[in-house]
Every structure is written in C-alpha cells, then in structure tokens.
Amino acid sequence: MSAVLRVGFVGLGSQGGPMAQQIIDAGFATTVWARRPEQAAPFAARGAAVAPDKAGLGAASDVLCVCVVADADLDAVLRGPEGALAGMAPGGTVVVHSTVHPETCRRLQTDFPGLHVLDAPVSGGGHKAASRELLVMVGGPVEVLERCRPVLETFAGPLLHLGPLGAGLEAKLLNNAVFTAQLGLAADAFAIAVDRGLDPQALATVLRAGSGRSYAADIVAGGDHRLQGMADVAGQLLAKDVNLLRELLAPRCPGLLGAADSTLATMGLTATEGTEA
C-alpha cells in the first residue's frame, strides 16, 4: 500500500456519488469509472480522473470503493479478465459498500488472496455522506481498516468495526430487517388510531417522543400513514435485504423475519422479490 493512497470509486449513484465527492474534496488522488460516461463527468470536473475501463480503475487504485446495488453487479465490476481486480496490484484493498451477501465478500477474499477485502455497507443516504455523518459498518481485519480509515472518514460518522469479514454486512442486514418490520408495525398503529378516532398527527408526536419512537414511525407519519410510498421508493431493496438475511440464517426463521415478511406482504412484495435488483 502506498504512503499516499490512490482511491478508486465505482457506483456513482445517489448514495455513492456524494461519498466519492467527499473523497475527491479531501484531496485524495481519485479515479472513477462508470458504465455511462456522462455519470463520471461531474466528478472529473471536480478533480477526479476517469478510468478508461474497469481494469484501468483497478490499476489506478490502492483502495477501491465499490457502491453498486447487488451481488451480481459487484461480481460484474470486479471479476473476470476485464474486471477491476484484474488490474489491481497485490496489496490493494477492495472496500465493498454494497449491501450484498456476506459470503460474496468472503469468496472475493478467498479468490484474490493477494488483495485485502473489507465489507463496509452504509446507512443514512447521500445527504449524510455529504455532511460526513454516514453510518459505515465495517467487517474485516482491523489493520486493513486502519490503513483505509483516512479515506472512509471523509464521509463516515460513525465508522464502526463490527468484526471479521462479513460482519458489517450482517449488521446492515439486521438493521434493514428491523427497519422493514418497524415500518409494518407503525402502519398498523396509524391504521388502528384512525379506526379509533385518534388524531393521526398527534399520534405521530406520541410515537416521536414516547417509548415507542422509531425512525420507521417518522417515515410512515410523513406519508399517508400507509406503506405504498415506501414500497414504491425502496420496497424492492428491502425485500432483497430481508431475503439475504433469510439465506444467512437458514434454516432458522426468527420472529424478526416473520415481522419483516408481514410488512413486505402489505407492500405487495415477498422477501424473494428484488434479489436481482
């Protein structure tokens, strides 16, 4: 690993874009790559180099951050003779910000023993990255995290080490399953309140200030007190993540998954939908 880290970034969407911009603004020599050149152009205008292809991105990176959607996307970016890892020098580090199956990251480490892999899924959205308040959950060797810490701290707050490789993803999947379950519970609470003649806005204040407070209740209260809005925005991704947790815990099916499944059913989804998102 070089003393001055060269950083690569792929996945310049609503979440990854602000993360990449924070790295660039912090002064790291940053190279980006995107399937569509127009997606990389704004970052080039702010000081990033643009790799000609995926292998070129890997060759330009000591630390390669990946923020794509699903397992298949991650493999498509990194693997194969034209993938980013084909061009990455031994000793480099791949930081997986995508919410994928933990085993996907473990296989990467097994298949590329000359590189280091960290899983570092995030929670909070692009606006949190822009304010350096993005929750980053890391799994992997502590010494590898420490080498990458200056890069991750450009957008993280807090930056948490959860355990060995895959631990960050397990924490993220648990978080998303809890959120999914709580969405359904909050929607039920508002439906009961309306049926009983309670003021739903007053109930929103109760759920915001009382012992039943949750972020999910705020989300439901801010919409039409139902789940359709969240289903349209994030339903497929929540279904993907609940299914990943189910695969991880199989054959166990704890109450958390049952509650999350109930929410997805209300959204008109099942936990197996969205797995190829």
N, C-alpha and C positions, 0 to 999 in steps of 0.2 A: 504494500500500500504506500503510495507516495505521500510525502510530507504535506503537500498542498493537494487536497483531494479534488479530483475531477469528477463531476457529478453528471450522470445521465438521467433523463426522465422520459418516460413514455406513459401515455394516458392523460392527455391534456384537457379533460372534460371539466364539468362544473366542480368536481372535487379536486382532481389532480392539477388543474390549471393554476389555481391560487397557491397550491403547495409549490409547484415548480417556480412560480413567480417570486415567492419568498426566498427560495434558494438563490435565484438569479440576483435579486436585490441585495442579498447578503454578501455578494461578491465572489461566490464560488464560480469557477470555470465550468459552465453548464452547457451540455449538449442535449437537444431534444430531438425526438423523431415522432412523426405522426403519419398515418396512412394517407391523410389528406393534407397536402402542403399548406393549404390556407389555415389549417388549425395551428400549425407551427409558426406561421408568420408573425403573429403578435409578440411571441416570445423572442424571436430573432430581433425584432425592433427594440426590445428591451435589453439586449445584450447577450442572448444565448446563441450558440452555434446550432446549426441544423444538420443532423447526420443524413447522409445520402440514402442509407438503408439501415436495417436492424443490426447487421453485423458491424457496420460503422459506428453505430451508437454504442455497442459493447466495447469496441476498440478504444473509444474516447472516454470510457468511464472507469474510475476506480470504485465508485459507488453508483449502482444503477437502481433507481427507484422506479417501480412498476405499479401503476394505478389503473388497471383495466378492470373489467366487470367480473368475469367468471373464469373458471379453471381452464376451459378451452382457449380463452383469449390469452391467458398467461402463457400457456404452452406454445401458442402460435407466435408470440413475441419472442420467447426465449430459446426455444428448442429448434433443432434442425440445422442443416448446413448453412442456411441463410439467417438463422436466429441470432439474437443479440449475444448469446453466450458463446457462439462460435468465434466471435471476435474479441471476447473479453480476456484479458491477461490473467494468468494464475495469481491468486491472492486477492482478486477483486471481490466485492461484496454486492450481492443482489438483495435489495430490500423490497419485499412484497407487501404493498399497501392494499392490494385487492382482498376482498372477503371471499376466500376460496376454502376448499377442504384442507385441513392441516396436513393431511398426508400428501397433498400436492407439493407442498414446500419440502417435506421430508424426502420425497422422491427426487426433487431437484438437487438436494444436498448429496444424496446417495449417488446420483448420476453424474454430478460435477464435483468430485471431491477436492479439486484444486481451487474451488471458489468457496466463498462463505455465503450462507443464506440466512437472512433474518425475515421472520414474518412480522409485519408492523401495520396491521389494519388500523383504520382511523374511524372516529366518530365525531360528528359535530357539523359537518358541511363546509363548503368553501368559504363562507363568511368567517368561520372560526379559524381556518387556516390563515386568512388574510390578517387576522388580529393576533396571530401566534397563540391561539387558545384551543388548538385542535387536540383532542384526546388521541394519543398514539399508544397502542398496546403492543409490546414487543416480546417475541419469543426467540430464543437463540442464545449463543454464548455471550456472557457479559462483556468479555474483552472485545468482541466484534461490535457490540452495541456502542461501547465507549469510543471506538475509532470512528463510528458514524454519528455519534451524538451531535457534533457541531452542525452537521447537515440537518438532522432531524429537528434540532432545537430552533431552526429558523421558522418553523410553523407549529411546533408542538407546545402544549401546555395543558395538562401534564403529559410527560413522557414516562411511561411505566414499563418496567421489566416484569413479565409475568412468569417466566420460567424457561424451559428448554424450547427448542424449535417446535413451533405449532401452538405454543401456549397462548400467544397473543391472539391467534385466530380462535382458539377455543373460548377465550374470554369474550371476544367480539360476537361469536355465535350465541353464547349465553345471553349477552346484553340484548341482542336483536330479538331473541325468543321472548325474553321478559317484556320488551317493548311491545311486541306483537300481542302477547297475552293481555297486557295492560290496556291496549287500545280497545280490545273487546270488552273488558270489564268497565272501562269508562263509558263506552257507548251504551252498555246495559244500564249503568247508573243514570245516565241522562234520559234514556227511554222510560225508566221507572219514574223518574222525577216528573216528566211531562205527564205521564199517565196519572200520577197522584196529584197533579195540580200545583207542583212546586215551580218557582221561578227558575228556569234553567241557568240564567246568568248569575243569580245568587248562588245556585249550587256550584257553578264554576268557581266562584270565590271561595266557597267552602272547601272544594277539592284542591284549591291552590294553597290555602292557608292551613288546612286541617291535617290530621294524621294520615289521611288517605291521599295526600298530594302525590302527583306524578307528572312527569313531562307528557306522558300519553294523554292524561286528562286535559292538559292545556291544549294539546293538538286537537282533540275531539271538541272541546269547548269553542275553539276558534273557528270551527267549520259549521256544519249544520247539525251537529250533535250526532251524526251518523258516520259511517266508515267509508262511504263511497269516495269522498275526496282523497283520503289516504290510499284507498285501493287504486285509484287512477294514477297517483303520483309514485307510489312505492310498493304496491301490492306484490308485483312480480318478484321484486328483490327480497321482500320479507319472506315470501314463500320459498325462494331459493335458499335463504339462510336457515330457515326452520328445517328444511329438508336436509341440509348439510349437517345440522346438529343431530337430526334423527339418525343419519348414517353413522355419525361419530359414536352415538350412544347405543346403537343396536346391539342386542335385541331389547334393551331396556326402553321403556316408554314412560318417562316420569310425568307427573302431573303438569309440569311446565309445558311440555309438548302438547298435552291434551288441551290446555287453555289456549295455546297459540293456534292449534288447529281449529278450535272453535271460532276464533277471530277470523282466520282465513276463510272458513266456510261462510261466515257472514259477509265477507267481501266477495264471495262467489269464486274463491280460489281454493286449491288444495295445496298441501305442502310440496307436492311433486311438480307443481307448475312453476315456471320461471327458472328451472335448473339450467337451461341453456341460454339464459339472458346474457 
